[in-house]
Amino acid sequence: MAFKTMILTPLLVVSLISVCVVLFLAPSIPSSSSQLRIQHLYSQLQDRQYREDSQFSWFPPAYDNRKGLFASHIRLNIIDDENSYTYHLLRQIFKFQDNNMFVSSFVLKILLDVIDLNRLQVDDKSLEDTLDALLEFRDRNLDPGVPGYVFWPQKLVDNVWVSTPSNVYHFVGAIESTPEWMLDIAESFGILLRELGSISGSMRIPADTDGSSVNIALGSFLESHRDQYPEMREKWETVNSDYEGYFKALKRYAYRPFINYNSNSEVNQVLYPEADVIDPRTYMYLHEFIELEESKATEKGEDPELILLSTWMINRSEQIPNLYRMPFETNNVDISVNANGLFSFNSFFLSYPKNRTEPIFDREFRKMYKDITGLLEWGIKEDIVSKRPDLSLTYYPSMFNFYWFVARNVQLIQSVESVPYPEMLESHNRLALVMRNEGTQQILGKGQLTNKGSQMYWKEFLGDYAEREWGEDTIFATALAVNSLLDIWTVRIKKSELRWVKKTPLEVKDAITKGMAYLNAKLEEWMPSLSNAFFSGSVKTFETLPWFYPGTISEMKNGRKVDPKEATLRDVSRDLYYSWKGYVSSAEYRDMLDNQTWFGFKTPHSFSSFNQFKASFPYWSSESMTLALSMLSIAKFDSISQAGSAPPFPEGSFEQAAFQNFSVLPKSPCVHESLDTQAQHHQQIHSMCATSG
């Protein structure tokens, strides 16, 4: 008990020792070539890959680690009122390791992309170790072969496979035995250990579509490179064999706000129970898009239909109390999760033969595919990630994550000579247009010049408040922004060769060049900050609690109804189920927002900040992810810089303008052709757009 009472001491000692080791032993990055720089970053990445399994120990202090995974940590966004150096240091030091599949899945896929660009050579054993570890995260509660993946490793409890973040549980157990006076001291510094301890019950989560989508994209890459990675591809295929079962599950748990709108509602409720039940926070940020879809259908004289990816692969009725459940027991729609889902679809359909994908690409799936495209297009046009990042980016505090997730869909499709389904071309047209207009505007508008205008950087929110910034996440944000712009504005025409889209604006090339200058300079520093808020829970501030948003279902587990318009926060407990069901008119919903209170509070109409005094929230940070993204941006920039000039683009071809909303950008014939024209000339456009602009 004495050891647990002093839980913070060994963990902080380990963190401080690691900081000192980096300070005194970190070598500088060689700058003789991009390949050497990438290799050096990869050596740092290898230092963050676990070579062996290890068990948690209080003394000597050690974490539970899984061989092959890359390091990821849970941190707290600890905030004071002046953004002092003390709190900057606390944000760096206060952390503990977490074994999850999400970070390592991304890192492995990025490494394979860098290798594919012929900018890195690695030991295949290291890659296989990561894949072996990731395959253990398949949700064992699902039918064999269904590639649904959970965030944490699972343990068998009462015949249920339960997500078990072991390091978190050890830490929470220590918090529970820590004296109240120590917790009070921590709270005076904004370190809300009591709140952190209370989240453990929400971590016994089911498979989610986000981690599962990343896994599908990874497996699709291995399928398309089966000659290069035969053993890895065979391992992945053996564990993830039931594609049809997976895509059926996605449709079963998808969000369908209009499912009770038409005459087939009874049939739909049998096929897709709870499909119109969603987190009140989701309906808040999404209601304008839903209303827009309803208006379009009404104009056509049709019943509205909308199908979007929800986060969790489960219904409330399928949950197992205390063992296998969704946070707040309700599903949600994260716009970044939908972008990752679309990328997994595109990767899958481009990698596997059409005779294997046709049974999947049925009418319902085509509708969901189009609706996800529409959601992403709307989200960018409306700049929803700036207006309500707290709600739209449910699990991704980083808006630059979102831009990159969408941008890689654009490059993936524009870099192939043909696609199996016309909907994929239509999706590319819409996303390429909006990303080369509003998307590019938003990314460039968030960039900041430094070093007398010779460098450009982007930032998120870590350590940036009270008119002071510590640059805690600028390397991560800049790497994402540069990767996004490169994916929007380049075409891959050979295995290791990128070309600019024809007439890529000079402003874009200049921003990319200056962004790379910033990255290279920062990565050469003695101890660069590789921090990020790559992932988080859905609650980040007081305003992001679900009870402050209109809901239509409010009841206790015993069935007793609770009127959210009359209740207060005192009526909120773990036994309360609160959600939104169905669809209401725009006027009715706006009355709920403007004129009614929910558990005693008016609905927050706008986003303030993730940095709120004494309102710390946990987030997942991974230096491994920052290093991998930096490697990817260097590899892409080196490829485009080394590319020779292609034949000139013929004037007058495909005259339709692409940039009517972005006046500083010239018109380009490479974007937004009609679907028929694009399909007819796709191969020609692919080669013609791949010119130096």
C-alpha positions, 0 to 999 in steps of 0.5 A: 500500500505504501508503494501505491500511495506514492504512485506519482514518485516512481512514474515521475522519476522514470519520466525525468530520467528519460528526459535527461537521457534525451537531453545528454545523449540525443545526437544531432541529425545529419543533413547531408541528404534527405535519405540520411535524415529519414534514416536518422529519424527512423533510428529514433523511431526504433528506439521507441519500438518495444523489442520484448514483452515486459510486465508492469512493476512498481519497483523497479518502475516498469510498464506493461509493454507488447513486443513490436508496438511503438510507444504511446503515452497518456498525458494531461493537458494541464493548464494554469492561468499564465502558461508558465514554464512550470506547467509547460514542464508538467505537460512534458513530464506527466505521462504514462505508457499505454499499449494500443493498436491505433498508433502502431497501425498508423506508424507501420502504414507510414513506414511502408509508404516511406519504403515504397517511395524508395527512401528507406530500407528496414529490417522486415523483422521489425515490421513483422513484429509490429504486425504480429502485435497488431493482429492480437487486437482483433475483437475476439467477441466477433465471429472468427475472421471479421476484421473488427479491432479494439483499441486495447488488448483484451482479457477473458472475463466471465466468457467475455473478451474485455478491453484491458489497458493494463498500465491505465488500470495500475495507475488508476488503482494507485490513485484510488489508494492515494490520500485525499490530501495528495489528490488535493495538492495535485488538483491545486496544480490542475492535475485532476487525478480524481477525474482521471481515475474515474475514466477507467470504467469507460475503457472497456470498449468494443471494436470501433470503426476507426481502428478497424478502418486503419487495419483494412487500409494496412491489409489492402496495402499488403495485398497490393504489395503481396510480392514484396511482403508475402509473409506479412500479407499471408499473416494478415489475410489469415486473421482478417478473412471475413471481409463481407462480415465486416462490411455488413457490420459497418452497415448494421451499426451505421447512423441513419437519422431518417430510418423512421421517416419512410413507410419501411421504418418497421422493416428498417428497425428490425434490420438496423435497430437503434440506427437513428440513436446518436450522441446529442453532441453529434446531432448538435454539430451535424444537424445542419448537414442532416437538414440539408440532406432532408431538404434535397430529398424533399425537393426531389419528392423523395424520402430522405436517406442518410447513412454515415459511419458511426464509431462503435461496432455495437448497439446499446442492446448488445452491450454487456454491463461493466465489461463491453460497452460504449462510453455514455452507452451511445454511438457517435459520428466523428468526421475524422473517423469517416475520413479514415473509413473512406480511405479504407474503402478506397484502399480495399477496392483498389487492391482486391479484384472486383469479383471479390468486392462486388458483393460488398459494393451493393446499393446500401454501401454505395449510398453510405460511400456517397454520404460519407463523401458528402459529409467530408465535403460539407465539413470542409466547406463549412470549416466545421473543424474550426467552428466546433472541433470539440464536437466534430472531431470527437476523438481527434483534437487535431484539425490537421489530422482531419485534413490529412485523412481527407487529403490522402483519399484525394491522392490515392484516387488521382494516382491510379489509372482506373477505378473499379466503380464510378462512385470512386471517381465522383468522390474524388472529383468532389473531394479534390475540388473542395480540398484544392479550394476551401481545404487549401485556403484553410490550411494555408490560412493557419500557417505562420511565417517565422525566421524572417519569412523563410520558414512556415509552421503550423500549430495545434493547441498544446502550450498555446494560450495566455498570449504565449506559445511553447511550440509543443506540437508544432512539429507534429502539426507542421508535418501533418499540414505539409503532408496534407498539401502534398497529397492534395497537389501531387500525383504518384505516377511511379513507385517512387515518383511524385509529380505536381498537379498541373498548375499547382499554385506557387503559394502552395509550393512556397508554403510546402517548401517553407514548411519543410525548412521549418521541419528540418530546422526543428528536427535538428535542434538538441531536444525538439518537442515531438509532443502531440494530441493525436487522440483523446476521449470525447470529453475535453472541457466542461462544455463537451459533456453530453448533457448540455445538448438537446436530447430526446431519450433521458432515463435511468437504468430502472426505466424511470424517465428524467426530464432533461429540461427540468433536471439539473446536474445533480440528477446525472449519474452513471445510471442515466442514459441520455441520447438523441433519437430521430429527426426534427425540423430545423425550426424545432431544433433551433428552439431547443438550442436557443430557448430551452435548458438542458440539465440546467444549462443553455447549450454552448453554441460555439467553441472556446478553447481546449486550454481552460484553466484547471480543466485538464483532460487526458489525451494520447500523445505519441512521439513515434507518430510525430517522427513517422509523419516527419519521415513521410513528409521528407520522403514525399518532398524529396521525391517531388524535388528530385522529379524531372519535368514532364511534357508540357500540359496542352492548353485548352484541354478539359476547360472546366474551372476547378478553382472558382472559389479560390481567386488566388489560384489559377484554373486547372483542367485536372479537377472536377470534370463531369463524371462521364468525362472523367471516367472517359479520360481518367487515364489521360488525365492521370498522366497529364496532371502529373507534370511539373507545374 
